[in-house]
């Protein structure tokens, strides 16, 4: 599994039509039209996301490992 930073994950979400609704501290909150889920991505510079969190966010967003 490739581990990526919060910044990079945000760019992937935007390319998948997720919209940045707001920022609360270092957490970026994304929503998508027609989807009731909200995704909160911690962006701490270029620090990588923890693997469990990354897998959970990928599952919610419908992102495959090959898209990283």
N, C-alpha and C positions, 0 to 999 in steps of 0.2 A: 504494500500500500504506500503510495506516495503521500507524504505529509506536506501540506501547503500552509501558507500564512493566511491570516484573516483578511488582509488586503486582497490577496489573490482570489480567495473564495468569494469576496464581494464582487470582484470583476466577473467571475463565472456566473454568479446569480443574476447580475444585470444582463449578461448576454443571453440568459434563459428567461428573460421577460419579468424578472422579479423587480419590484420598485422599492427604492429606499424611501421609507416613510418618515423616519426620524432617527436622530442619534441621541442616545442617552449616555453621556460620559464616553467611554470607549466602545460601547456596544451599538452596532448599527442594526436597526430593525427593518426587515424587508417584508413586503406583502406582495401578493399576486392576485390579479383580478380572477374571480371564479374559484379561488382557493381560500379556505377559511384559516389556514395555518399562517402563523407569523414565524419568521426566522430571525433570531438574535445572534449576530456574529460578533465576537470580541475581536477588536482590532487593536493590537498592541505592537505597533511598528511592524517589523518583519518577523516577529516571533511566530513559530509554527503553532497551529491548533493542536490540541491533544487528540490522539487518534480516535478515542471513543466519541468525543464531541463532533469531530469531523465526519465520522460514519453516520452519526445521528442526523446531522444537518444535511448530508448528502441524501439520506433516505427521505427526509421530508421534502427536499427540493426536487427529487427525481433525477439526481446527477449520478452518472455512471463513473466508475473508476477510470475508464479510458478517456473521460472528458477533462481530467485534471491536468 
